[in-house]
Amino acid sequence: MPLRVFGVCSLCVILGACRSGPDIHADLVVLNGNVVTVDDARPRVEAFAVLADSFVAVGSTSDIEPWVGPATRVIDAAGRTVTPGFIDAHMHPRAIYPDSSPLSTVDLRPVSVASMADLVAALAAKATLVPDGQWIQGVRYEDTKLGRHPTRADLDQASSTHPIYLSHSSGHVGVANSFVLKAAGVTRDTPDPPGGAFDRDDDGEPNGVCREVACGRLRRAVPATPITRQDEVDGMRRALQQFAADGITTVVDAGGSPEKLGLYQKAVGPGSPVRVIVMVLSRYLEALRAGGISAGFGNDWVKVGPIKGHHGNSLSGRTAWLFEPYDMVNPETGERDYYGIPPDQTQSELDELIYSIHDAGFQVGVHSNGDREITMLLEAFEKALARQPRADHRHRIEHASVATPAILEKTKALGLVLVLHSYVYEHGDKMEAFGADRIRLMHANRLALDMGIPVAGNSDYGVSAALPLLRIQSMVTRTSAEGKVYGPEQRISPEEAIRVWTMGSAFSVFEEVRKGSIEVGKLADFVVLSADPTEVPADTIKDIAVLTTVVGGTVVYEGEGS
């Protein structure tokens, strides 16, 4: 924090909301607002002042007006709602490229493609823009909306001279055309790898659909389309600008590498639309240590966060490993004996992974969805903490989707953070495969909060849209786009959901002292909304517009009506 800000902040901490001296004026003030501070000591105020990159005074409009000087930017909120900037605690940012670029992906969400014919047509149109032999990639298709997964036969209609690979909305299932299967050497004689599977036709031939680990073999079958570092930086900046337009001020990239960390360091800095925390994948742990990078490395713009591990599979892809079978047929055998796909590591291997990260002093964040997977993960956390106690570790379970009372009790006892899904709106129909009894405890936000378990807000983008207000609505209503309610027992209030998406997410990455609420001394990251999420009908929260997004006291997005 700049020295001039520190001095003023210290005075204002003592006085609460204070008036400036004759020679001290704010760089920016917000007046006449309905400010949701997420500060228990002062939950709602009218106004605040920003000096440099931090809040220096919070209070009534009359308290803040003396901070206004000749050069102060004044935002008259005119009664509109202001909240802390939203922090997406687990997402997978993708660089955004112009549609004409071979590097751009084809959007296959239901809003873009309504049928299998639409999907094939979208891929065929893309093939006219991409040189033969280069990748065509599509993202976020939904088998439940299309009626089934696409197959190689569908993709072959779009092109036989391009490698085509589509990623399911879960990110854990995909499909490739014959070009890719041939390049990968995948035939009827290819066995399923540990932790993955290839779907097959009745005659045993692979139909192009892959699950979990098996998908990696297909994605690596053809060299990537050439891309420059500047292309990557420009693409990432476009993505961050889009997140800012939706009210996100910090993203946690849940799967980075040292190389990607370097990319962010080039793309992000003062004046950037969004701050970035990178969860570096566990396979790069030794590379980080060799490079002298320890926990918390970085600054307020780009920082190393938890180390990301994997133990288990996908909820919306219906590959998570369960103790009791799914309420669906086995996609490989057609029989009702399906428990999901077991993780590709043993308990002892998992124990060693967790301990190695813990011992290196990092926070651990592990993707795990099924109750059988999570139970193994809890055992590994318990062993690591017994072997080397650490009071405030804040190790995280990413998703923890299929919970049980025993899982939640152990989570509480171990002091873990839950990074729970909030995507019922898009993916409620995928939850049906788990059966009504399990749905009551899936995405257990209500029970976790009641038990005092820290919960972080996230989109898991691109599994679901990086739209905090839609995610908040999903947590409040537990209602799908089709109007069906899934697990109403786990509903939380709009106030609680806002807190989860601000202070909850900040706490999950050791940032609650700097972010997550509108308080003196914290970074001035906030958003102005067109309506109050706590006052509108719950099923219209998603329709609230983000009017203005401010990061570090700098306006990074202004929408219509701002």
C-alpha positions as a printed Julia matrix, in Angstrom:
562×3 Matrix{Float64}:
   0.0     0.0     0.0
   1.38    3.47   -0.89
   2.59    5.41    2.18
   0.12    8.27    1.72
  -2.75    5.77    1.65
  -1.43    3.9     4.68
  -1.38    7.04    6.79
  -4.89    8.09    5.86
  -6.2     4.53    6.25
  -4.73    4.26    9.75
  -6.54    7.44   10.79
  -9.8     6.27    9.26
  -9.58    2.87   10.94
  -9.48    4.74   14.26
 -12.32    7.12   13.41
 -14.45    4.77   11.35
 -15.52    7.14    8.59
 -13.49   10.32    8.63
 -13.34   13.6     6.79
 -10.28   14.55    4.78
  -7.98   17.39    5.64
  -7.89   20.47    3.39
  -5.07   19.12    1.25
  -6.21   15.48    1.0
  -8.81   14.54   -1.56
  -9.91   11.2    -2.92
  -9.19   10.02   -6.42
 -12.69    8.55   -6.68
 -15.84    8.64   -4.57
 -19.19    6.87   -4.79
 -22.14    8.79   -3.35
 -25.86    8.13   -2.79
 -25.56    4.4    -3.18
 -27.08    1.29   -1.65
 -23.71   -0.17   -0.73
 -23.64   -3.82    0.34
 -20.3    -3.78    2.14
 -20.13   -7.45    3.3
 -18.72   -5.95    6.5
 -20.57   -7.23    9.57
 -19.76   -4.06   11.5
 -21.45   -1.87    8.88
 -23.48   -3.98    6.41
 -25.02   -1.12    4.41
 -23.75    2.39    3.74
 -24.35    5.13    1.2
 -20.89    6.11    0.09
 -17.14    5.58    0.16
 -13.9     7.19   -0.98
 -10.92    5.72   -2.81
  -7.35    7.02   -2.7
  -4.84    5.38   -5.06
  -6.01    1.74   -5.15
  -7.72    1.42   -1.75
 -10.82    2.4     0.17
  -9.98    5.21    2.6
 -13.4     6.11    4.01
 -16.77    4.4     4.19
 -20.0     5.92    5.5
 -22.86    8.24    4.65
 -22.88   10.57    1.67
 -22.32   13.51    4.03
 -19.3    11.72    5.52
 -17.73   11.23    2.11
 -18.51   14.54    0.36
 -15.55   16.36    2.02
 -13.23   13.93    0.2
 -14.27   15.44   -3.14
 -11.7    17.73   -4.69
 -11.19   19.33   -8.11
  -9.66   16.19   -9.56
 -11.88   13.62   -7.81
 -13.98   11.39  -10.02
 -17.49   11.25   -8.57
 -19.86    8.36   -9.24
 -23.39    9.28   -8.21
 -24.91    5.84   -7.7
 -28.39    7.43   -7.46
 -29.64    4.68   -5.19
 -28.2     1.84   -7.2
 -26.63   -1.15   -5.48
 -22.87   -1.44   -5.08
 -21.15   -4.63   -3.95
 -17.55   -5.73   -3.58
 -16.12   -7.1    -6.81
 -16.99  -10.74   -7.38
 -14.18  -13.26   -6.98
 -14.45  -16.42   -9.07
 -12.52  -18.89   -6.9
 -12.29  -21.7    -9.49
 -12.45  -21.24  -13.24
 -10.61  -22.21  -16.4
 -10.07  -19.05  -18.47
  -9.74  -19.52  -22.21
  -8.15  -16.96  -24.45
 -10.72  -15.34  -26.74
  -9.81  -14.98  -30.41
 -11.68  -13.35  -33.31
 -14.2   -15.74  -34.9
 -12.26  -15.62  -38.16
  -9.12  -16.98  -36.48
  -8.28  -20.69  -36.71
  -7.5   -20.41  -32.98
 -11.09  -19.6   -32.0
 -13.31  -22.39  -30.69
 -16.84  -23.15  -31.84
 -19.44  -22.34  -29.17
 -21.7   -25.39  -28.89
 -23.83  -24.34  -25.94
 -27.59  -24.92  -26.3
 -28.07  -21.17  -26.92
 -25.91  -21.58  -30.04
 -26.83  -25.06  -31.31
 -30.3   -26.53  -30.79
 -29.82  -29.85  -32.58
 -27.23  -32.26  -33.88
 -27.77  -30.83  -37.36
 -26.97  -27.35  -36.01
 -23.8   -28.7   -34.41
 -22.59  -30.31  -37.64
 -23.4   -27.14  -39.6
 -21.44  -24.95  -37.15
 -18.4   -27.2   -37.46
 -18.67  -27.34  -41.26
 -18.78  -23.53  -41.38
 -15.66  -23.38  -39.25
 -13.93  -25.83  -41.61
 -14.19  -23.27  -44.41
 -12.0   -20.88  -42.35
  -9.36  -23.33  -41.16
  -6.58  -24.8   -43.34
  -6.73  -28.55  -43.89
  -4.88  -30.5   -41.24
  -5.35  -27.87  -38.51
  -7.57  -28.33  -35.49
 -11.25  -27.45  -35.31
 -12.29  -27.41  -31.67
 -15.74  -26.96  -30.16
 -16.65  -26.4   -26.55
 -19.51  -26.81  -24.06
 -21.87  -29.13  -25.94
 -24.51  -30.76  -23.72
 -25.57  -34.32  -24.45
 -28.72  -33.95  -22.33
 -29.91  -31.05  -24.48
 -28.89  -32.65  -27.8
 -30.4   -36.0   -26.86
 -27.06  -37.85  -27.0
 -23.33  -37.32  -27.4
 -22.13  -36.52  -30.93
 -20.05  -39.32  -32.46
 -17.28  -39.63  -35.0
 -19.97  -40.21  -37.65
 -21.52  -36.81  -36.92
 -18.17  -35.01  -36.9
 -17.04  -36.71  -40.1
 -19.97  -35.01  -41.85
 -18.43  -31.64  -41.0
 -14.95  -32.51  -42.3
 -12.72  -35.45  -43.01
  -9.67  -33.28  -43.75
  -9.45  -31.55  -40.36
  -8.87  -32.98  -36.91
 -12.03  -32.19  -34.91
 -12.37  -32.44  -31.15
 -15.33  -31.3   -29.08
 -15.29  -30.81  -25.33
 -18.41  -31.62  -23.33
 -19.73  -28.94  -20.97
 -18.17  -30.87  -18.07
 -14.7   -30.71  -19.61
 -14.27  -34.38  -18.69
 -15.86  -35.97  -21.76
 -15.11  -35.3   -25.42
 -15.6   -36.58  -28.94
 -13.28  -36.72  -31.94
 -13.71  -37.45  -35.63
 -12.13  -40.29  -37.58
  -9.16  -38.11  -38.56
  -8.18  -37.82  -34.88
  -8.86  -41.47  -33.98
  -6.64  -42.59  -36.83
  -3.88  -40.16  -35.83
  -4.12  -41.41  -32.22
  -4.04  -45.05  -33.27
  -7.25  -45.79  -31.38
  -8.97  -48.9   -32.74
 -11.28  -51.66  -31.52
  -8.2   -53.32  -30.0
  -7.17  -50.27  -27.94
  -7.78  -50.93  -24.23
  -9.3   -48.33  -21.96
  -6.57  -46.55  -19.97
  -6.68  -46.49  -16.15
  -8.95  -43.62  -15.14
 -10.58  -43.29  -18.56
 -12.66  -44.97  -21.27
 -13.45  -44.94  -24.99
 -17.11  -45.44  -25.86
 -17.74  -48.06  -28.52
 -20.34  -49.08  -31.09
 -22.06  -52.45  -30.8
 -19.35  -54.01  -32.98
 -16.58  -52.8   -30.63
 -15.32  -49.95  -32.81
 -14.62  -46.69  -30.94
 -17.4   -44.23  -31.71
 -15.26  -41.15  -31.01
 -16.5   -40.4   -27.48
 -13.82  -40.4   -24.79
 -14.05  -40.06  -21.02
 -11.54  -38.59  -18.57
  -7.91  -39.71  -19.08
  -8.7   -41.28  -22.46
  -9.41  -37.85  -23.92
  -5.8   -36.77  -23.48
  -4.64  -39.31  -26.03
  -6.98  -37.84  -28.63
  -6.13  -34.2   -27.89
  -2.42  -34.96  -28.27
  -2.82  -36.89  -31.51
  -2.26  -33.91  -33.83
   0.16  -30.99  -33.28
  -1.44  -27.83  -31.93
  -2.17  -24.99  -34.31
   0.82  -22.6   -34.19
   0.29  -19.64  -31.89
   2.51  -16.77  -30.88
   3.0   -15.56  -27.33
   1.47  -12.22  -28.31
  -1.61  -14.05  -29.66
  -1.98  -15.71  -26.25
  -1.55  -12.44  -24.36
  -4.06  -10.62  -26.56
  -6.54  -13.5   -26.29
  -6.25  -13.58  -22.51
  -6.77   -9.82  -22.25
 -10.0   -10.16  -24.25
 -11.18  -12.87  -21.87
 -10.37  -10.82  -18.78
 -12.23   -7.84  -20.22
 -15.3   -10.02  -20.67
 -15.08  -11.22  -17.06
 -14.88   -7.59  -15.9
 -18.02   -6.78  -17.87
 -19.8    -9.43  -15.83
 -18.63   -8.02  -12.49
 -15.65  -10.27  -11.79
 -12.62   -8.49  -10.36
 -10.44  -11.51   -9.45
 -10.25  -14.9   -11.14
  -8.58  -18.01   -9.78
  -7.24  -20.0   -12.72
  -7.68  -23.6   -11.57
  -5.03  -25.28  -13.65
  -1.97  -23.26  -14.57
   1.68  -23.93  -15.29
   4.86  -21.91  -14.76
   4.59  -20.91  -18.42
   1.01  -19.73  -17.96
   2.05  -17.81  -14.85
   4.56  -15.98  -17.05
   1.83  -15.28  -19.6
  -0.34  -13.68  -16.92
   2.58  -11.62  -15.67
   2.87  -10.16  -19.16
  -0.89   -9.73  -19.71
  -1.97   -8.43  -16.29
  -0.86   -5.41  -14.26
  -1.99   -1.96  -13.1
  -4.97   -0.92  -15.18
  -5.91   -4.5   -16.11
  -9.6    -5.36  -15.92
  -9.17   -8.35  -13.57
  -6.66   -9.67  -11.03
  -5.45  -13.27  -11.38
  -4.51  -15.97   -8.9
  -2.98  -19.05  -10.48
  -3.53  -22.56   -9.14
  -0.45  -24.27  -10.54
  -0.96  -27.95  -11.36
   0.7   -30.39   -8.97
   2.92  -31.86  -11.67
   4.81  -28.54  -11.72
   5.45  -28.44   -7.96
   9.13  -29.29   -8.23
   9.6   -26.8   -11.06
   8.16  -24.07   -8.84
  10.43  -25.0    -5.97
  13.46  -25.18   -8.24
  12.62  -21.69   -9.47
  12.43  -20.34   -5.93
   8.66  -19.79   -6.11
   6.93  -20.31   -2.78
   3.37  -19.94   -1.52
   1.93  -16.47   -2.16
   4.54  -15.55   -4.77
   3.49  -12.5    -6.78
   1.63   -9.27   -6.14
  -1.88   -7.85   -6.05
  -2.27   -8.41   -9.8
  -0.84  -11.88  -10.39
  -0.17  -14.33   -7.6
   0.44  -18.05   -7.06
  -2.41  -19.61   -5.11
  -3.17  -23.21   -4.17
  -1.44  -26.09   -5.91
  -4.05  -27.97   -7.94
  -4.39  -31.73   -7.71
  -6.93  -34.18   -9.11
  -8.56  -37.13   -7.45
 -11.68  -38.17   -9.25
 -13.83  -37.21  -12.13
 -16.85  -35.21  -13.23
 -20.3   -34.57  -11.83
 -21.96  -33.15  -14.97
 -20.06  -35.65  -17.11
 -21.41  -38.45  -14.89
 -17.99  -40.02  -14.42
 -17.55  -39.27  -10.68
 -16.82  -42.38   -8.62
 -19.58  -43.35   -6.17
 -20.17  -45.84   -3.37
 -23.63  -46.7    -4.73
 -24.49  -47.01   -8.43
 -25.88  -44.21  -10.55
 -29.54  -44.06  -11.45
 -28.57  -44.63  -15.09
 -27.18  -47.36  -17.29
 -23.48  -47.99  -17.7
 -22.5   -46.1   -20.91
 -20.13  -48.94  -21.82
 -22.17  -52.05  -20.95
 -25.74  -50.77  -21.06
 -26.36  -52.36  -17.66
 -27.32  -50.74  -14.35
 -24.03  -51.43  -12.62
 -22.39  -48.08  -13.15
 -20.4   -46.52  -10.29
 -18.45  -44.03  -12.41
 -14.8   -44.2   -13.4
 -12.32  -44.89  -10.58
  -9.52  -42.33  -10.1
  -6.19  -43.2   -11.7
  -4.25  -43.18   -8.41
  -4.25  -45.38   -5.33
  -4.74  -44.22   -1.75
  -1.01  -44.35   -1.1
  -0.28  -42.32   -4.24
  -2.89  -39.78   -3.21
  -1.45  -39.63    0.31
   1.97  -38.86   -1.09
   0.62  -36.18   -3.46
  -1.19  -34.33   -0.68
   1.7   -34.55    1.74
   4.25  -33.37   -0.83
   2.26  -30.17   -1.48
   1.5   -29.63    2.2
   5.12  -30.22    3.18
   6.27  -27.65    0.59
   4.22  -25.02    2.44
   1.57  -24.54   -0.22
  -2.17  -24.57    0.08
  -3.69  -27.66   -1.56
  -6.75  -27.61   -3.82
  -7.95  -30.98   -5.13
 -10.67  -31.63   -7.7
 -12.97  -34.34   -6.32
 -16.68  -34.9    -6.95
 -17.93  -38.39   -6.04
 -18.43  -39.46   -2.42
 -16.04  -42.38   -2.9
 -13.34  -40.06   -4.28
 -13.86  -37.46   -1.55
 -13.63  -40.05    1.21
 -10.18  -41.07   -0.04
  -9.14  -37.42   -0.26
 -10.24  -36.72    3.32
  -8.11  -39.62    4.5
  -5.12  -38.18    2.67
  -5.66  -34.72    4.19
  -6.02  -36.25    7.64
  -2.74  -38.15    7.3
  -0.84  -35.09    6.01
  -2.09  -32.89    8.85
  -1.31  -35.52   11.47
   2.18  -35.96   10.07
   2.84  -32.2     9.9
   0.25  -30.04   11.69
  -0.47  -26.58   10.32
  -3.11  -24.46   12.02
  -4.28  -22.3     9.11
  -3.71  -24.37    6.0
  -7.08  -23.69    4.27
  -6.68  -26.74    2.04
  -9.57  -26.9    -0.41
 -11.79  -29.49   -1.99
 -12.72  -28.32   -5.46
 -16.43  -29.13   -6.0
 -17.06  -31.84   -3.34
 -20.31  -32.39   -5.17
 -21.71  -35.65   -3.8
 -21.59  -35.05   -0.07
 -22.73  -37.05    2.94
 -23.1   -35.99    6.58
 -19.92  -37.91    7.38
 -18.0   -36.13    4.62
 -19.12  -32.72    5.85
 -18.3   -33.54    9.48
 -14.78  -34.63    8.52
 -14.38  -31.54    6.31
 -15.27  -29.35    9.27
 -12.97  -31.23   11.65
 -10.0   -30.91    9.29
 -10.52  -27.17    8.68
 -10.99  -27.51    4.93
 -12.59  -25.04    2.5
 -15.28  -26.18    0.06
 -15.37  -24.75   -3.46
 -18.85  -25.95   -4.34
 -20.57  -25.87   -7.72
 -23.41  -23.41   -8.32
 -24.58  -24.56  -11.73
 -28.04  -26.02  -11.19
 -29.42  -23.5   -13.7
 -27.5   -25.07  -16.6
 -26.8   -28.58  -15.35
 -29.63  -29.59  -13.07
 -30.66  -32.22  -15.6
 -27.24  -33.89  -15.29
 -27.87  -34.32  -11.55
 -30.82  -36.62  -12.18
 -28.46  -39.5   -12.87
 -27.42  -39.41   -9.2
 -30.9   -40.08   -7.82
 -33.15  -38.07   -5.52
 -31.51  -39.2    -2.27
 -28.09  -37.92   -3.32
 -29.41  -34.71   -4.89
 -30.58  -33.51   -1.46
 -26.93  -33.22   -0.38
 -25.3   -32.24   -3.68
 -23.67  -28.78   -3.75
 -24.37  -28.62   -0.01
 -24.1   -24.84    0.43
 -26.82  -24.56    3.08
 -25.52  -27.33    5.31
 -21.88  -26.29    4.9
 -22.6   -22.69    5.9
 -24.74  -23.83    8.83
 -21.85  -25.99   10.01
 -19.38  -23.12    9.75
 -17.47  -24.63    6.83
 -15.93  -21.91    4.61
 -17.46  -21.9     1.13
 -16.04  -20.14   -1.95
 -18.06  -18.93   -4.93
 -17.06  -20.07   -8.39
 -18.32  -20.79  -11.89
 -15.92  -23.57  -12.89
 -16.02  -21.76  -16.25
 -16.35  -23.12  -18.98
 -18.39  -25.84  -17.24
 -20.88  -23.09  -16.5
 -20.99  -19.42  -17.44
 -18.73  -16.99  -15.56
 -21.75  -14.89  -14.59
 -21.73  -14.25  -10.83
 -25.33  -13.05  -10.75
 -26.55  -16.19  -12.51
 -24.46  -18.29  -10.16
 -25.93  -16.44   -7.17
 -29.44  -17.05   -8.49
 -28.66  -20.74   -8.9
 -27.51  -20.95   -5.26
 -30.63  -19.11   -4.07
 -33.27  -20.96   -6.14
 -31.66  -24.33   -7.03
 -33.82  -24.14  -10.16
 -32.8   -25.14  -13.68
 -33.44  -23.14  -16.84
 -36.3   -25.55  -17.5
 -37.92  -24.62  -14.18
 -37.17  -27.81  -12.23
 -35.94  -27.57   -8.63
 -33.02  -29.77   -7.52
 -32.2   -30.07   -3.83
 -34.16  -27.15   -2.34
 -32.77  -28.16    1.05
 -29.46  -26.52    0.05
 -30.85  -23.1    -0.91
 -29.16  -20.08    0.66
 -30.24  -16.44    0.86
 -29.1   -13.76   -1.62
 -27.1   -12.09    1.17
 -25.31  -15.34    1.91
 -24.63  -15.97   -1.78
 -23.12  -12.51   -2.23
 -20.88  -13.16    0.78
 -19.81  -16.53   -0.64
 -18.87  -14.84   -3.94
 -16.89  -12.08   -2.2
 -15.5   -12.76    1.28
 -15.91  -16.51    0.94
 -13.82  -16.59   -2.21
 -11.27  -14.14   -0.78
 -10.86  -16.29    2.34
 -10.36  -19.39    0.2
  -7.1   -17.93   -1.2
  -5.85  -16.04    1.9
  -6.97  -12.7     0.43
  -9.66  -11.64    2.93
  -7.41   -8.92    4.38
  -7.12   -7.27    0.94
 -10.39   -8.15   -0.82
 -13.94   -9.35   -0.41
 -15.61   -6.4     1.34
 -15.84   -2.63    1.13
 -13.78   -1.62    4.15
 -11.11    0.98    4.83
  -7.68   -0.3     3.79
  -8.88   -2.92    1.31
  -8.34   -2.83   -2.43
 -10.99   -0.73   -4.15
 -12.54   -3.5    -6.26
 -16.3    -3.08   -6.63
 -19.26   -3.23   -8.99
 -22.35   -1.08   -9.52
 -25.51   -3.06  -10.29
 -28.82   -2.06  -11.85
 -30.8    -3.6    -8.97
 -30.36   -5.11   -5.51
 -30.03   -8.93   -5.62
 -31.49   -9.1    -2.11
 -34.67   -7.25   -3.1
 -35.69   -8.49   -6.57
 -37.6   -11.76   -7.14
 -35.04  -14.54   -6.78
 -35.63  -15.91  -10.29
 -34.67  -12.53  -11.8
 -31.29  -12.04  -10.12
 -29.59  -13.19  -13.32
 -31.25  -10.32  -15.19
 -29.54   -7.64  -13.08
 -27.07   -5.7   -15.22
 -23.51   -4.87  -14.25
 -23.28   -1.15  -14.9
 -19.74   -0.4   -13.76
 -16.75   -2.46  -12.65
 -13.86   -0.85  -10.79
 -10.54   -2.53   -9.98
  -8.04   -0.8    -7.75
  -9.95    2.46   -8.04
  -9.82    2.4   -11.86
 -13.02    2.04  -13.87
 -12.41   -0.97  -16.13
 -15.93   -1.44  -17.48
 -18.89    0.88  -18.05
 -22.09   -0.53  -19.46
 -25.23    1.07  -20.79
 -27.02    3.13  -18.17
 -23.94    3.55  -16.0
